[in-house]
Amino acid sequence: MSHHPEPGRPGNVDSERLARIEALLAPAVTGIEEAGRRLLPAWRRVTKGEPRWPSTLAVLAAVALQFTLPERLAIHPEWLLPTLETALLIALVAANPYRIERGSTLYRWAGLVLIAMISAANGWSAVHLVIGLVRGTEGSDAGPLLATGGSIWLTNVIVFALWYWEWDRGGPVARIHAERTYPDFLFPQMQTPELAPEHWEPQFPDYLYLSFTNATAFSPTDVMPLTRWAKMLMLLQSAVSLLTVVLVVARAVNIFK
């Protein structure tokens, strides 16, 4: 037979005191937890997803640039890869039409396959352009040569921006859920948070800028790669960009002479 403390007895008084203490401490604990969350920079907290439209416009630009290349430098049939890329893009936009917030294994693989297809198409064009320049079968006219080289170079910038954006800390969906603590790229705002807005976190335009500066300077500028894969990816982009620019410009100069 169980016995319960009656009102006024020591056991009951202790329970009442404990309940009052917990009630008094609850707001303080909540405030401390909230302050702790605020001390963390936005890129390390759970936040809302970034806007969809910047990355969508970049993919559309890369697809459009494929149609500007000569037929001999494209994968045949010419319409196949752009059609598949557009279909995948539509599916990705349908899953997250306004902000990139919901993710799944299928969604992530669809994004990676889309970038891989654009990379394959541009890599094919770049390799065949370089082979043609070395053999002397490409570049009889400076104008079309510069236009072709420029399209390949610009697509290269977009492609690597997409790779950086998709892989840094597990991708855009993983970043907003703060699934990974350590970044793969160190942006200036991470080093000097007092000079950045309170809610700053890297979004696609930041990775596009990273890709552009790496393709023009052939080395890191203000954004530092921290992991080995990030360093190797930037190395590959610099090598492709340097090779394309040097060969195209050298051939164009010879034509002008």
Order of alpha helices (4+ residues) and beta strands (2+ residues): alpha-alpha-alpha-alpha-alpha-alpha-beta-alpha-alpha-beta-alpha
